[in-house]
Amino acid sequence: MFRCPGQDQRYWKPGDIFEVECRDFGCAVEFFKDEPRLRCRGCGQMVTNPKIDSGCAKWYQYAEQCLGGPVERTNDSIREGVADKKKAR
């Protein structure tokens, strides 16, 4: 089965997994580059990924199938599409 190279972790670099400090609790929240937001284990607040990588969704002709819904070619819309797909998992 073919996987998008941007989403296939075999092609990721070390910097594609990183930590962000929760602004409310101060503990580290570990993100993968494609995770739009995660819940802090310390306080339960949602922490947004400041480095969200929408990869090729900006130009990929099959982005709608990949992300599971309509995609507008702006960063905010692509991020929302990625977030909606992650919720469904």
C-alpha positions in Angstrom: 0.0 0.0 0.0 1.3 3.4 -1.0 1.7 6.1 1.7 2.3 9.7 1.2 6.0 10.4 1.7 5.1 13.5 3.8 3.1 11.4 6.2 5.3 8.3 6.1 7.6 8.4 9.2 10.3 6.5 7.3 11.1 9.8 5.5 11.0 12.1 8.6 14.0 13.8 10.0 14.9 14.1 13.7 13.5 17.6 14.0 10.0 16.3 12.9 9.4 15.1 16.4 9.8 17.8 19.0 8.6 19.1 22.4 6.5 22.2 23.2 6.1 23.6 26.7 2.6 23.8 27.9 2.0 27.5 28.7 -0.4 26.7 31.6 1.4 23.8 33.3 4.9 24.1 32.0 5.5 20.4 31.2 6.7 19.2 27.8 4.2 18.0 25.2 5.8 15.9 22.5 4.5 16.5 19.0 5.0 14.8 15.7 5.1 17.3 12.8 1.7 16.4 11.6 -0.2 16.6 14.9 -2.2 19.9 15.0 -2.9 19.8 18.8 -2.5 17.6 21.8 -3.8 17.6 25.4 -1.3 18.3 28.1 -1.0 15.4 30.5 -0.4 17.7 33.4 -3.3 20.1 33.2 -5.5 18.8 30.4 -5.3 22.0 28.3 -5.0 21.7 24.5 -1.6 22.7 23.2 -1.3 23.8 19.6 1.6 22.6 17.4 3.5 25.8 16.4 5.3 23.9 13.7 2.4 22.1 12.1 3.6 20.8 8.7 0.8 20.5 6.1 3.5 19.1 3.8 2.4 18.8 0.2 -1.3 19.5 0.9 -0.7 23.0 -0.5 -0.1 21.7 -4.0 -0.9 18.0 -4.1 -3.8 17.3 -6.5 -5.1 14.5 -4.3 -4.9 16.4 -1.0 -8.7 16.1 -0.5 -8.4 12.3 -0.5 -5.3 12.3 1.6 -6.8 14.6 4.3 -10.3 13.2 4.1 -12.2 16.3 3.0 -12.2 19.6 1.1 -9.0 21.5 1.1 -8.6 25.2 0.4 -5.1 26.2 -0.5 -4.4 28.4 2.5 -2.4 27.3 5.5 -5.2 27.8 8.0 -7.7 25.7 6.0 -5.2 23.0 5.4 -4.4 22.9 9.1 -8.1 22.6 9.9 -8.4 19.7 7.4 -5.5 18.0 9.1 -7.0 18.6 12.5 -10.4 17.2 11.4 -8.7 14.1 10.1 -6.8 13.5 13.3 -10.0 13.8 15.4 -11.6 11.0 13.3 -8.8 8.5 14.1 
